[in-house]
Amino acid sequence: MQGTVKDFDPAGRTGSVLLDDGSELPFDAAAFDAGGLRLLRFGQRVNLAWDGERVTALTLSTLPLP
């Protein structure tokens, strides 16, 4: 699944992503850390792993999900 970064808090490593259908999915620090990223920017395209209840990992669209 792919989306676009809506917001990101670097201190808390949390934020949210907008999916292509316009729905918003929040992500927590554990999901951010699982992707091995250091920072995200507003509007950046990302790949998401979704377990049906929450985002479990995210990474840049050019990188594979863990």
mmCIF file of the N, C-alpha and C atoms, coordinates in Angstrom:
data_MODEL
# 
_entry.id   MODEL 
# 
loop_
_atom_site.group_PDB 
_atom_site.id 
_atom_site.type_symbol 
_atom_site.label_atom_id 
_atom_site.label_alt_id 
_atom_site.label_comp_id 
_atom_site.label_asym_id 
_atom_site.label_entity_id 
_atom_site.label_seq_id 
_atom_site.pdbx_PDB_ins_code 
_atom_site.Cartn_x 
_atom_site.Cartn_y 
_atom_site.Cartn_z 
_atom_site.occupancy 
_atom_site.B_iso_or_equiv 
_atom_site.pdbx_formal_charge 
_atom_site.auth_seq_id 
_atom_site.auth_comp_id 
_atom_site.auth_asym_id 
_atom_site.auth_atom_id 
_atom_site.pdbx_PDB_model_num 
ATOM 1   N N  . MET A 1 1  ? 0.857  -1.160 0.000  1.00 0.00 ? 1  MET A N  1 
ATOM 2   C CA . MET A 1 1  ? 0.000  0.000  0.000  1.00 0.00 ? 1  MET A CA 1 
ATOM 3   C C  . MET A 1 1  ? 0.906  1.227  0.000  1.00 0.00 ? 1  MET A C  1 
ATOM 4   N N  . GLN A 1 2  ? 0.490  2.269  -0.694 1.00 0.00 ? 2  GLN A N  1 
ATOM 5   C CA . GLN A 1 2  ? 1.273  3.496  -0.753 1.00 0.00 ? 2  GLN A CA 1 
ATOM 6   C C  . GLN A 1 2  ? 0.449  4.679  -0.279 1.00 0.00 ? 2  GLN A C  1 
ATOM 7   N N  . GLY A 1 3  ? 1.150  5.716  0.156  1.00 0.00 ? 3  GLY A N  1 
ATOM 8   C CA . GLY A 1 3  ? 0.500  6.935  0.588  1.00 0.00 ? 3  GLY A CA 1 
ATOM 9   C C  . GLY A 1 3  ? 1.477  8.093  0.548  1.00 0.00 ? 3  GLY A C  1 
ATOM 10  N N  . THR A 1 4  ? 0.991  9.256  0.986  1.00 0.00 ? 4  THR A N  1 
ATOM 11  C CA . THR A 1 4  ? 1.771  10.476 1.011  1.00 0.00 ? 4  THR A CA 1 
ATOM 12  C C  . THR A 1 4  ? 1.798  11.018 2.435  1.00 0.00 ? 4  THR A C  1 
ATOM 13  N N  . VAL A 1 5  ? 2.970  11.423 2.898  1.00 0.00 ? 5  VAL A N  1 
ATOM 14  C CA . VAL A 1 5  ? 3.114  11.926 4.262  1.00 0.00 ? 5  VAL A CA 1 
ATOM 15  C C  . VAL A 1 5  ? 2.297  13.196 4.430  1.00 0.00 ? 5  VAL A C  1 
ATOM 16  N N  . LYS A 1 6  ? 1.390  13.195 5.397  1.00 0.00 ? 6  LYS A N  1 
ATOM 17  C CA . LYS A 1 6  ? 0.593  14.384 5.720  1.00 0.00 ? 6  LYS A CA 1 
ATOM 18  C C  . LYS A 1 6  ? 1.306  15.204 6.780  1.00 0.00 ? 6  LYS A C  1 
ATOM 19  N N  . ASP A 1 7  ? 1.775  14.534 7.835  1.00 0.00 ? 7  ASP A N  1 
ATOM 20  C CA . ASP A 1 7  ? 2.550  15.222 8.866  1.00 0.00 ? 7  ASP A CA 1 
ATOM 21  C C  . ASP A 1 7  ? 3.476  14.236 9.555  1.00 0.00 ? 7  ASP A C  1 
ATOM 22  N N  . PHE A 1 8  ? 4.537  14.787 10.156 1.00 0.00 ? 8  PHE A N  1 
ATOM 23  C CA . PHE A 1 8  ? 5.532  13.972 10.847 1.00 0.00 ? 8  PHE A CA 1 
ATOM 24  C C  . PHE A 1 8  ? 6.135  14.786 11.976 1.00 0.00 ? 8  PHE A C  1 
ATOM 25  N N  . ASP A 1 9  ? 6.199  14.187 13.168 1.00 0.00 ? 9  ASP A N  1 
ATOM 26  C CA . ASP A 1 9  ? 6.821  14.805 14.337 1.00 0.00 ? 9  ASP A CA 1 
ATOM 27  C C  . ASP A 1 9  ? 8.158  14.106 14.569 1.00 0.00 ? 9  ASP A C  1 
ATOM 28  N N  . PRO A 1 10 ? 9.289  14.748 14.234 1.00 0.00 ? 10 PRO A N  1 
ATOM 29  C CA . PRO A 1 10 ? 10.579 14.093 14.376 1.00 0.00 ? 10 PRO A CA 1 
ATOM 30  C C  . PRO A 1 10 ? 10.932 13.757 15.823 1.00 0.00 ? 10 PRO A C  1 
ATOM 31  N N  . ALA A 1 11 ? 10.464 14.542 16.776 1.00 0.00 ? 11 ALA A N  1 
ATOM 32  C CA . ALA A 1 11 ? 10.766 14.266 18.183 1.00 0.00 ? 11 ALA A CA 1 
ATOM 33  C C  . ALA A 1 11 ? 10.076 12.985 18.655 1.00 0.00 ? 11 ALA A C  1 
ATOM 34  N N  . GLY A 1 12 ? 8.825  12.808 18.285 1.00 0.00 ? 12 GLY A N  1 
ATOM 35  C CA . GLY A 1 12 ? 8.074  11.633 18.709 1.00 0.00 ? 12 GLY A CA 1 
ATOM 36  C C  . GLY A 1 12 ? 8.112  10.498 17.698 1.00 0.00 ? 12 GLY A C  1 
ATOM 37  N N  . ARG A 1 13 ? 8.620  10.790 16.476 1.00 0.00 ? 13 ARG A N  1 
ATOM 38  C CA . ARG A 1 13 ? 8.674  9.815  15.384 1.00 0.00 ? 13 ARG A CA 1 
ATOM 39  C C  . ARG A 1 13 ? 7.296  9.267  15.038 1.00 0.00 ? 13 ARG A C  1 
ATOM 40  N N  . THR A 1 14 ? 6.284  10.127 15.104 1.00 0.00 ? 14 THR A N  1 
ATOM 41  C CA . THR A 1 14 ? 4.911  9.758  14.775 1.00 0.00 ? 14 THR A CA 1 
ATOM 42  C C  . THR A 1 14 ? 4.389  10.694 13.690 1.00 0.00 ? 14 THR A C  1 
ATOM 43  N N  . GLY A 1 15 ? 3.284  10.297 13.074 1.00 0.00 ? 15 GLY A N  1 
ATOM 44  C CA . GLY A 1 15 ? 2.690  11.146 12.061 1.00 0.00 ? 15 GLY A CA 1 
ATOM 45  C C  . GLY A 1 15 ? 1.504  10.481 11.422 1.00 0.00 ? 15 GLY A C  1 
ATOM 46  N N  . SER A 1 16 ? 1.181  10.942 10.221 1.00 0.00 ? 16 SER A N  1 
ATOM 47  C CA . SER A 1 16 ? 0.071  10.340 9.490  1.00 0.00 ? 16 SER A CA 1 
ATOM 48  C C  . SER A 1 16 ? 0.347  10.404 7.997  1.00 0.00 ? 16 SER A C  1 
ATOM 49  N N  . VAL A 1 17 ? -0.335 9.508  7.297  1.00 0.00 ? 17 VAL A N  1 
ATOM 50  C CA . VAL A 1 17 ? -0.172 9.352  5.852  1.00 0.00 ? 17 VAL A CA 1 
ATOM 51  C C  . VAL A 1 17 ? -1.554 9.421  5.211  1.00 0.00 ? 17 VAL A C  1 
ATOM 52  N N  . LEU A 1 18 ? -1.645 10.082 4.071  1.00 0.00 ? 18 LEU A N  1 
ATOM 53  C CA . LEU A 1 18 ? -2.879 10.101 3.291  1.00 0.00 ? 18 LEU A CA 1 
ATOM 54  C C  . LEU A 1 18 ? -2.776 9.049  2.192  1.00 0.00 ? 18 LEU A C  1 
ATOM 55  N N  . LEU A 1 19 ? -3.759 8.159  2.153  1.00 0.00 ? 19 LEU A N  1 
ATOM 56  C CA . LEU A 1 19 ? -3.816 7.160  1.092  1.00 0.00 ? 19 LEU A CA 1 
ATOM 57  C C  . LEU A 1 19 ? -4.359 7.799  -0.176 1.00 0.00 ? 19 LEU A C  1 
ATOM 58  N N  . ASP A 1 20 ? -4.247 7.112  -1.286 1.00 0.00 ? 20 ASP A N  1 
ATOM 59  C CA . ASP A 1 20 ? -4.710 7.659  -2.564 1.00 0.00 ? 20 ASP A CA 1 
ATOM 60  C C  . ASP A 1 20 ? -6.211 7.909  -2.584 1.00 0.00 ? 20 ASP A C  1 
ATOM 61  N N  . ASP A 1 21 ? -6.975 7.185  -1.752 1.00 0.00 ? 21 ASP A N  1 
ATOM 62  C CA . ASP A 1 21 ? -8.425 7.408  -1.700 1.00 0.00 ? 21 ASP A CA 1 
ATOM 63  C C  . ASP A 1 21 ? -8.811 8.557  -0.769 1.00 0.00 ? 21 ASP A C  1 
ATOM 64  N N  . GLY A 1 22 ? -7.802 9.230  -0.175 1.00 0.00 ? 22 GLY A N  1 
ATOM 65  C CA . GLY A 1 22 ? -8.056 10.374 0.694  1.00 0.00 ? 22 GLY A CA 1 
ATOM 66  C C  . GLY A 1 22 ? -8.173 10.041 2.168  1.00 0.00 ? 22 GLY A C  1 
ATOM 67  N N  . SER A 1 23 ? -8.181 8.763  2.517  1.00 0.00 ? 23 SER A N  1 
ATOM 68  C CA . SER A 1 23 ? -8.271 8.408  3.935  1.00 0.00 ? 23 SER A CA 1 
ATOM 69  C C  . SER A 1 23 ? -6.907 8.602  4.610  1.00 0.00 ? 23 SER A C  1 
ATOM 70  N N  . GLU A 1 24 ? -6.960 8.924  5.885  1.00 0.00 ? 24 GLU A N  1 
ATOM 71  C CA . GLU A 1 24 ? -5.755 9.211  6.656  1.00 0.00 ? 24 GLU A CA 1 
ATOM 72  C C  . GLU A 1 24 ? -5.461 8.072  7.619  1.00 0.00 ? 24 GLU A C  1 
ATOM 73  N N  . LEU A 1 25 ? -4.203 7.642  7.662  1.00 0.00 ? 25 LEU A N  1 
ATOM 74  C CA . LEU A 1 25 ? -3.772 6.599  8.582  1.00 0.00 ? 25 LEU A CA 1 
ATOM 75  C C  . LEU A 1 25 ? -2.658 7.146  9.466  1.00 0.00 ? 25 LEU A C  1 
ATOM 76  N N  . PRO A 1 26 ? -2.835 7.107  10.781 1.00 0.00 ? 26 PRO A N  1 
ATOM 77  C CA . PRO A 1 26 ? -1.742 7.523  11.665 1.00 0.00 ? 26 PRO A CA 1 
ATOM 78  C C  . PRO A 1 26 ? -0.721 6.400  11.793 1.00 0.00 ? 26 PRO A C  1 
ATOM 79  N N  . PHE A 1 27 ? 0.514  6.754  12.108 1.00 0.00 ? 27 PHE A N  1 
ATOM 80  C CA . PHE A 1 27 ? 1.531  5.752  12.410 1.00 0.00 ? 27 PHE A CA 1 
ATOM 81  C C  . PHE A 1 27 ? 2.260  6.150  13.686 1.00 0.00 ? 27 PHE A C  1 
ATOM 82  N N  . ASP A 1 28 ? 2.723  5.138  14.416 1.00 0.00 ? 28 ASP A N  1 
ATOM 83  C CA . ASP A 1 28 ? 3.424  5.386  15.675 1.00 0.00 ? 28 ASP A CA 1 
ATOM 84  C C  . ASP A 1 28 ? 4.929  5.226  15.492 1.00 0.00 ? 28 ASP A C  1 
ATOM 85  N N  . ALA A 1 29 ? 5.677  5.455  16.566 1.00 0.00 ? 29 ALA A N  1 
ATOM 86  C CA . ALA A 1 29 ? 7.132  5.389  16.511 1.00 0.00 ? 29 ALA A CA 1 
ATOM 87  C C  . ALA A 1 29 ? 7.614  3.991  16.136 1.00 0.00 ? 29 ALA A C  1 
ATOM 88  N N  . ALA A 1 30 ? 6.920  2.949  16.588 1.00 0.00 ? 30 ALA A N  1 
ATOM 89  C CA . ALA A 1 30 ? 7.329  1.578  16.267 1.00 0.00 ? 30 ALA A CA 1 
ATOM 90  C C  . ALA A 1 30 ? 7.256  1.332  14.764 1.00 0.00 ? 30 ALA A C  1 
ATOM 91  N N  . ALA A 1 31 ? 6.214  1.829  14.104 1.00 0.00 ? 31 ALA A N  1 
ATOM 92  C CA . ALA A 1 31 ? 6.079  1.671  12.648 1.00 0.00 ? 31 ALA A CA 1 
ATOM 93  C C  . ALA A 1 31 ? 7.171  2.454  11.928 1.00 0.00 ? 31 ALA A C  1 
ATOM 94  N N  . PHE A 1 32 ? 7.452  3.658  12.389 1.00 0.00 ? 32 PHE A N  1 
ATOM 95  C CA . PHE A 1 32 ? 8.512  4.464  11.778 1.00 0.00 ? 32 PHE A CA 1 
ATOM 96  C C  . PHE A 1 32 ? 9.863  3.773  11.937 1.00 0.00 ? 32 PHE A C  1 
ATOM 97  N N  . ASP A 1 33 ? 10.168 3.296  13.138 1.00 0.00 ? 33 ASP A N  1 
ATOM 98  C CA . ASP A 1 33 ? 11.447 2.632  13.408 1.00 0.00 ? 33 ASP A CA 1 
ATOM 99  C C  . ASP A 1 33 ? 11.605 1.344  12.610 1.00 0.00 ? 33 ASP A C  1 
ATOM 100 N N  . ALA A 1 34 ? 10.514 0.640  12.343 1.00 0.00 ? 34 ALA A N  1 
ATOM 101 C CA . ALA A 1 34 ? 10.570 -0.629 11.606 1.00 0.00 ? 34 ALA A CA 1 
ATOM 102 C C  . ALA A 1 34 ? 11.074 -0.429 10.176 1.00 0.00 ? 34 ALA A C  1 
ATOM 103 N N  . GLY A 1 35 ? 10.859 0.739  9.615  1.00 0.00 ? 35 GLY A N  1 
ATOM 104 C CA . GLY A 1 35 ? 11.289 1.011  8.246  1.00 0.00 ? 35 GLY A CA 1 
ATOM 105 C C  . GLY A 1 35 ? 12.725 1.467  8.123  1.00 0.00 ? 35 GLY A C  1 
ATOM 106 N N  . GLY A 1 36 ? 13.377 1.773  9.241  1.00 0.00 ? 36 GLY A N  1 
ATOM 107 C CA . GLY A 1 36 ? 14.772 2.181  9.215  1.00 0.00 ? 36 GLY A CA 1 
ATOM 108 C C  . GLY A 1 36 ? 15.025 3.584  8.689  1.00 0.00 ? 36 GLY A C  1 
ATOM 109 N N  . LEU A 1 37 ? 14.012 4.425  8.683  1.00 0.00 ? 37 LEU A N  1 
ATOM 110 C CA . LEU A 1 37 ? 14.180 5.797  8.200  1.00 0.00 ? 37 LEU A CA 1 
ATOM 111 C C  . LEU A 1 37 ? 14.684 6.718  9.306  1.00 0.00 ? 37 LEU A C  1 
ATOM 112 N N  . ARG A 1 38 ? 15.190 7.878  8.905  1.00 0.00 ? 38 ARG A N  1 
ATOM 113 C CA . ARG A 1 38 ? 15.637 8.886  9.872  1.00 0.00 ? 38 ARG A CA 1 
ATOM 114 C C  . ARG A 1 38 ? 14.710 10.091 9.920  1.00 0.00 ? 38 ARG A C  1 
ATOM 115 N N  . LEU A 1 39 ? 14.045 10.377 8.803  1.00 0.00 ? 39 LEU A N  1 
ATOM 116 C CA . LEU A 1 39 ? 13.226 11.582 8.702  1.00 0.00 ? 39 LEU A CA 1 
ATOM 117 C C  . LEU A 1 39 ? 12.227 11.417 7.571  1.00 0.00 ? 39 LEU A C  1 
ATOM 118 N N  . LEU A 1 40 ? 11.091 12.088 7.679  1.00 0.00 ? 40 LEU A N  1 
ATOM 119 C CA . LEU A 1 40 ? 10.109 12.155 6.609  1.00 0.00 ? 40 LEU A CA 1 
ATOM 120 C C  . LEU A 1 40 ? 9.757  13.610 6.356  1.00 0.00 ? 40 LEU A C  1 
ATOM 121 N N  . ARG A 1 41 ? 9.402  13.927 5.121  1.00 0.00 ? 41 ARG A N  1 
ATOM 122 C CA . ARG A 1 41 ? 8.972  15.273 4.751  1.00 0.00 ? 41 ARG A CA 1 
ATOM 123 C C  . ARG A 1 41 ? 7.508  15.251 4.319  1.00 0.00 ? 41 ARG A C  1 
ATOM 124 N N  . PHE A 1 42 ? 6.838  16.370 4.520  1.00 0.00 ? 42 PHE A N  1 
ATOM 125 C CA . PHE A 1 42 ? 5.476  16.552 4.038  1.00 0.00 ? 42 PHE A CA 1 
ATOM 126 C C  . PHE A 1 42 ? 5.458  16.302 2.531  1.00 0.00 ? 42 PHE A C  1 
ATOM 127 N N  . GLY A 1 43 ? 4.507  15.496 2.066  1.00 0.00 ? 43 GLY A N  1 
ATOM 128 C CA . GLY A 1 43 ? 4.353  15.231 0.649  1.00 0.00 ? 43 GLY A CA 1 
ATOM 129 C C  . GLY A 1 43 ? 5.195  14.088 0.121  1.00 0.00 ? 43 GLY A C  1 
ATOM 130 N N  . GLN A 1 44 ? 6.035  13.515 0.970  1.00 0.00 ? 44 GLN A N  1 
ATOM 131 C CA . GLN A 1 44 ? 6.886  12.417 0.534  1.00 0.00 ? 44 GLN A CA 1 
ATOM 132 C C  . GLN A 1 44 ? 6.058  11.156 0.323  1.00 0.00 ? 44 GLN A C  1 
ATOM 133 N N  . ARG A 1 45 ? 6.375  10.407 -0.714 1.00 0.00 ? 45 ARG A N  1 
ATOM 134 C CA . ARG A 1 45 ? 5.659  9.175  -1.041 1.00 0.00 ? 45 ARG A CA 1 
ATOM 135 C C  . ARG A 1 45 ? 6.277  8.020  -0.260 1.00 0.00 ? 45 ARG A C  1 
ATOM 136 N N  . VAL A 1 46 ? 5.439  7.190  0.380  1.00 0.00 ? 46 VAL A N  1 
ATOM 137 C CA . VAL A 1 46 ? 5.919  6.081  1.198  1.00 0.00 ? 46 VAL A CA 1 
ATOM 138 C C  . VAL A 1 46 ? 5.137  4.804  0.922  1.00 0.00 ? 46 VAL A C  1 
ATOM 139 N N  . ASN A 1 47 ? 5.776  3.668  1.206  1.00 0.00 ? 47 ASN A N  1 
ATOM 140 C CA . ASN A 1 47 ? 5.123  2.363  1.219  1.00 0.00 ? 47 ASN A CA 1 
ATOM 141 C C  . ASN A 1 47 ? 4.735  2.051  2.650  1.00 0.00 ? 47 ASN A C  1 
ATOM 142 N N  . LEU A 1 48 ? 3.558  1.447  2.834  1.00 0.00 ? 48 LEU A N  1 
ATOM 143 C CA . LEU A 1 48 ? 3.065  1.118  4.168  1.00 0.00 ? 48 LEU A CA 1 
ATOM 144 C C  . LEU A 1 48 ? 2.787  -0.367 4.288  1.00 0.00 ? 48 LEU A C  1 
ATOM 145 N N  . ALA A 1 49 ? 3.060  -0.902 5.454  1.00 0.00 ? 49 ALA A N  1 
ATOM 146 C CA . ALA A 1 49 ? 2.594  -2.247 5.802  1.00 0.00 ? 49 ALA A CA 1 
ATOM 147 C C  . ALA A 1 49 ? 1.444  -2.052 6.779  1.00 0.00 ? 49 ALA A C  1 
ATOM 148 N N  . TRP A 1 50 ? 0.288  -2.634 6.477  1.00 0.00 ? 50 TRP A N  1 
ATOM 149 C CA . TRP A 1 50 ? -0.946 -2.452 7.254  1.00 0.00 ? 50 TRP A CA 1 
ATOM 150 C C  . TRP A 1 50 ? -1.425 -3.822 7.678  1.00 0.00 ? 50 TRP A C  1 
ATOM 151 N N  . ASP A 1 51 ? -1.662 -4.026 8.979  1.00 0.00 ? 51 ASP A N  1 
ATOM 152 C CA . ASP A 1 51 ? -2.108 -5.339 9.454  1.00 0.00 ? 51 ASP A CA 1 
ATOM 153 C C  . ASP A 1 51 ? -3.616 -5.422 9.640  1.00 0.00 ? 51 ASP A C  1 
ATOM 154 N N  . GLY A 1 52 ? -4.343 -4.436 9.135  1.00 0.00 ? 52 GLY A N  1 
ATOM 155 C CA . GLY A 1 52 ? -5.789 -4.404 9.268  1.00 0.00 ? 52 GLY A CA 1 
ATOM 156 C C  . GLY A 1 52 ? -6.257 -3.519 10.405 1.00 0.00 ? 52 GLY A C  1 
ATOM 157 N N  . GLU A 1 53 ? -5.349 -3.205 11.321 1.00 0.00 ? 53 GLU A N  1 
ATOM 158 C CA . GLU A 1 53 ? -5.683 -2.343 12.457 1.00 0.00 ? 53 GLU A CA 1 
ATOM 159 C C  . GLU A 1 53 ? -4.776 -1.133 12.570 1.00 0.00 ? 53 GLU A C  1 
ATOM 160 N N  . ARG A 1 54 ? -3.514 -1.301 12.160 1.00 0.00 ? 54 ARG A N  1 
ATOM 161 C CA . ARG A 1 54 ? -2.563 -0.195 12.295 1.00 0.00 ? 54 ARG A CA 1 
ATOM 162 C C  . ARG A 1 54 ? -1.436 -0.345 11.280 1.00 0.00 ? 54 ARG A C  1 
ATOM 163 N N  . VAL A 1 55 ? -0.726 0.756  11.062 1.00 0.00 ? 55 VAL A N  1 
ATOM 164 C CA . VAL A 1 55 ? 0.466  0.730  10.226 1.00 0.00 ? 55 VAL A CA 1 
ATOM 165 C C  . VAL A 1 55 ? 1.572  0.064  11.037 1.00 0.00 ? 55 VAL A C  1 
ATOM 166 N N  . THR A 1 56 ? 2.188  -0.963 10.478 1.00 0.00 ? 56 THR A N  1 
ATOM 167 C CA . THR A 1 56 ? 3.244  -1.681 11.199 1.00 0.00 ? 56 THR A CA 1 
ATOM 168 C C  . THR A 1 56 ? 4.637  -1.292 10.733 1.00 0.00 ? 56 THR A C  1 
ATOM 169 N N  . ALA A 1 57 ? 4.749  -0.738 9.541  1.00 0.00 ? 57 ALA A N  1 
ATOM 170 C CA . ALA A 1 57 ? 6.042  -0.286 9.023  1.00 0.00 ? 57 ALA A CA 1 
ATOM 171 C C  . ALA A 1 57 ? 5.799  0.670  7.865  1.00 0.00 ? 57 ALA A C  1 
ATOM 172 N N  . LEU A 1 58 ? 6.735  1.586  7.659  1.00 0.00 ? 58 LEU A N  1 
ATOM 173 C CA . LEU A 1 58 ? 6.689  2.424  6.473  1.00 0.00 ? 58 LEU A CA 1 
ATOM 174 C C  . LEU A 1 58 ? 8.099  2.752  6.053  1.00 0.00 ? 58 LEU A C  1 
ATOM 175 N N  . THR A 1 59 ? 8.267  2.922  4.761  1.00 0.00 ? 59 THR A N  1 
ATOM 176 C CA . THR A 1 59 ? 9.557  3.250  4.185  1.00 0.00 ? 59 THR A CA 1 
ATOM 177 C C  . THR A 1 59 ? 9.328  4.041  2.899  1.00 0.00 ? 59 THR A C  1 
ATOM 178 N N  . LEU A 1 60 ? 10.386 4.561  2.344  1.00 0.00 ? 60 LEU A N  1 
ATOM 179 C CA . LEU A 1 60 ? 10.257 5.304  1.105  1.00 0.00 ? 60 LEU A CA 1 
ATOM 180 C C  . LEU A 1 60 ? 9.761  4.403  -0.010 1.00 0.00 ? 60 LEU A C  1 
ATOM 181 N N  . SER A 1 61 ? 9.079  4.972  -0.972 1.00 0.00 ? 61 SER A N  1 
ATOM 182 C CA . SER A 1 61 ? 8.491  4.168  -2.038 1.00 0.00 ? 61 SER A CA 1 
ATOM 183 C C  . SER A 1 61 ? 9.549  3.488  -2.901 1.00 0.00 ? 61 SER A C  1 
ATOM 184 N N  . THR A 1 62 ? 10.782 3.964  -2.845 1.00 0.00 ? 62 THR A N  1 
ATOM 185 C CA . THR A 1 62 ? 11.855 3.349  -3.641 1.00 0.00 ? 62 THR A CA 1 
ATOM 186 C C  . THR A 1 62 ? 12.560 2.215  -2.892 1.00 0.00 ? 62 THR A C  1 
ATOM 187 N N  . LEU A 1 63 ? 12.193 1.990  -1.626 1.00 0.00 ? 63 LEU A N  1 
ATOM 188 C CA . LEU A 1 63 ? 12.822 0.947  -0.813 1.00 0.00 ? 63 LEU A CA 1 
ATOM 189 C C  . LEU A 1 63 ? 11.812 -0.148 -0.483 1.00 0.00 ? 63 LEU A C  1 
ATOM 190 N N  . PRO A 1 64 ? 12.284 -1.390 -0.311 1.00 0.00 ? 64 PRO A N  1 
ATOM 191 C CA . PRO A 1 64 ? 11.357 -2.466 0.053  1.00 0.00 ? 64 PRO A CA 1 
ATOM 192 C C  . PRO A 1 64 ? 10.942 -2.379 1.514  1.00 0.00 ? 64 PRO A C  1 
ATOM 193 N N  . LEU A 1 65 ? 9.754  -2.863 1.814  1.00 0.00 ? 65 LEU A N  1 
ATOM 194 C CA . LEU A 1 65 ? 9.300  -2.935 3.205  1.00 0.00 ? 65 LEU A CA 1 
ATOM 195 C C  . LEU A 1 65 ? 10.082 -4.029 3.931  1.00 0.00 ? 65 LEU A C  1 
ATOM 196 N N  . PRO A 1 66 ? 10.337 -3.825 5.218  1.00 0.00 ? 66 PRO A N  1 
ATOM 197 C CA . PRO A 1 66 ? 11.067 -4.859 5.973  1.00 0.00 ? 66 PRO A CA 1 
ATOM 198 C C  . PRO A 1 66 ? 10.253 -6.130 6.140  1.00 0.00 ? 66 PRO A C  1 
# 
